Every structure is written in structure tokens, then in C-alpha cells.
Amino acid sequence: MQILNIRRSDGEARIRITSSDDLIPLSNIIQEKDILIGKTERKIKLGGAEGRQKAIKKTITLEISVTKIVFDESNLRIQGQVTKSTADIPLNASHTIELSKGSEFKLKKQKWFKYQLDQLKQAEKNSQLPRVLLCVLDDEQANFGYLSASGVKPVGKLTLRLAKKRMEEKKKDEVKRVAKEIIERAEDMNIILASPLFWKELVIKSIKDISPKVAKKVILADVSTGSKKGLLDLVSSGAIDKLMKNAEISKNAKLVEKLLVEIAKDKLATYGLKHVENAAKSKSIAELLISEKLLSKSNANFDNILKIIELVEASKGAVHIIDKKSEAGKKLLGLSGIAAILKFKI
């Protein structure tokens, strides 16, 4: 994401989307009744009513008041009512503006919460982070994934037979197969290779034999399993910090782990809407954690959550919106989707 301009005087931000990962925070930041100005396509029919007509697509700039946000992995569809008519579209007509990688648009809010501005700035930082290839393996399998600021995306698996003592030659072939898969997938990315025992050392040796250039980009780490769980375990380990410093996924994973520790100790943590609301009123919240799932107008407690956010920001607490699909997000949803790390016990 690139923040081109923010005018606090009239609540307008001009933004360019540089990655599909930007759509996740934007789906939370853009809300009903916001004003969105962006480019959209309109079909125009040319030719008389009696003759043959030809339909062409015309790109126009449109301003809408947001009524609904529909998000999928590749685009964000913002539905709304037209607030400024054009030659082709009348006032109050319903229209949709699609946002995707490469889109540039303006967003106007009556009020920007601090957490929303923080999300924009974090997304801008995240866009400058490298993509990382992950490989975790044990004697039975190797799993691969791509790591971005928004999370881990599993992309493939190899079944292995490395523990068979009578298959030393076959073992070399299996290790070489993993090494070749890493080299083919890596392109210009950094790589984290992890395993229990010594499997990673065998693979890195094979990578060095095939492509010393790729081997220089590999960071070794320890995990307990070569399954998909091993990919997720890397997120909460220190291995990714070397490459993904300040990445939201790493920070959120550590925040949720800290929350769980405090809950287990029955000390500086609370969860559940009522308990968190009481903590916000007492100005005792240091870190507020909210699942993005709760930040929907369809949520019956949406207005209460906004009030909690206002109270926390007013008392200088930090607000963190956690991706519901991430491992940290799933753990938070298991605690009702809203929790807090406290400054002092109440």
C-alpha cells in the first residue's frame, strides 16, 4: 500500500493499492457511510435505436456513500449510492467500485480512529517487506508455504521416506527432490528452511551443490514437525523476525501469546465483551485485541466495540485488529474475539 496523502482537516486519505494483501486491512477500515471516490467502468451503447448498436466500456470517476463491503482474495467490491451525479449516472443510483492491486482511490471519513490510521501505516510498511518461501520437513513429509505480512499460504507438499535405513541412495534422491523444489519455488525470495533433527542440514547441503546463489538466501530454523503445523509454528518463532521485522503477522502472534500467558497466570488480561468494556471504562487497557470478524455493521455489538475503541484510544492504549484467518486470529476468536492486556489489574 502507498499512502499518497492524508488530510486530517476534511478526513480524506488518498491511497494506492500495491498488493492484494492491502485488501485485508482496507476491508476493515472502509465502513458504511464513508465516502469513496474511485474509478469504475460503465458500459455505453453507441449507435441509433434503429441501427446496430455497439457497447463500449468507459472509465469514469465516481463518488459513492458506502452501503456494503464485499471482500474476496483478489478484490474488494465497495457498494454504495452515488453522491455526485455524472453525465452517465444519476444521483442516488446504486453502483459498485472494485478495488484491487493497482487501484488508486480517495476515502473520506467523518472521523478517523487512530487504529485505522495505524492500520494504513502498517500496511504501507508491510508492502516494503520481502516475500518469503517457507519449507518445513521431517522424515515423512515436506510442506511449503509463502509468508507475507498477512499470513502463511500453504502451496504444496512432498511425501518423503527419509527414515528407511536400507535406502541410503534413495534418501539422497529424496533430499535432492526437496532441494530442487525449494530452488524452483524460491525465485528471488528469501527462504526459511526448518526441521527437527538434522534434515534441514542435509537439504541445505544439497541446495549448495545445485545452486550456491540460492543457498546464500536460506535461513535455518527448528520446528517439531514437517506438517502444515510446522509452517504455522515458524510464525511465532524468532526465525521470521530476521526477514519480516515489524511485520503485522509476527507482532500479532506475539501479542496473542502474551495474552494467553497473562490469562493462564490470572493476572494482567481479560476477555469477553463485558469484561473488556469494564476494563476500557477503568482506563486500564494497554493493548486491545479485536478480531476483524467483529468489525462488521452486521455484528449486534458493533456500536459497543466502537465505544470501547474510543475509550482505549482516549486513555493512550493501543488497538490491534487481528486477521480472523491467521493462527493468532483463530485463538482470539476462541476467546470471543475481543480481549485486552492490562496496565493494572482491576
PyMOL commands that set and color helices and strands:
alter all, ss='L'
color gray80, all
select helices_A, chain A and resi 20-29+114-126+168-186+199-210+212-215+228-236+240-242+248-264+273-281+292-294+302-314+327-333
alter helices_A, ss='H'
color red, helices_A
select strands_A, chain A and resi 2-7+12-16+35-46+54-71+76-82+94-99+104-108+132-137+141-148+151-159+190-195+218-222+269-271+285-291+318-322+338-342
alter strands_A, ss='S'
color yellow, strands_A
deselect
rebuild
show_as cartoon
